[in-house]
Amino acid sequence: MSSLILSNSYGILIDRTLRLIKLRYLQTFRAAGVDITPEQWALMDQLYQTDGVSQNELANGTFKNAPTVSRIVDLLCKKGWTERSRCENDRRSYNIFLTTNGKKIVETLLPKVAHLRQLGWKSMTEDDYKTFIRIMNQIHENYEEENVEKSN
């Protein structure tokens, strides 16, 4: 197995696939006339599902770091798609909400995103999906468990 891993770097395959997925999302968003990136979409989609969460919860739910989420939320606020509201129980923290315009953007893009998701899984089964999720989670877990400094 180790020679297979060395000769066919799964990192390159993951990166290649992710780049193409992001490109297709960008093309789809542009074709719909919406100026949004896949990273911004991830936050908007998360807020559509659980509106009014803190920036930390938003970061955790989208697997992005807090400074990146803060920067993206700033951009989305400037576009008028989200707004910040101070948390009542913690004045240092903000909850993020979709605006009416933000909800319209998400609702416009949801069918297009659903099509992209279906396109990615075309010709694959539910079992394929479960296997993919299991493998990706295992790779993630393997890297999380390993202390890089310890392995050097």
Order of alpha helices (4+ residues) and beta strands (2+ residues): alpha-alpha-alpha-beta-alpha-alpha-beta-beta-alpha-alpha-alpha
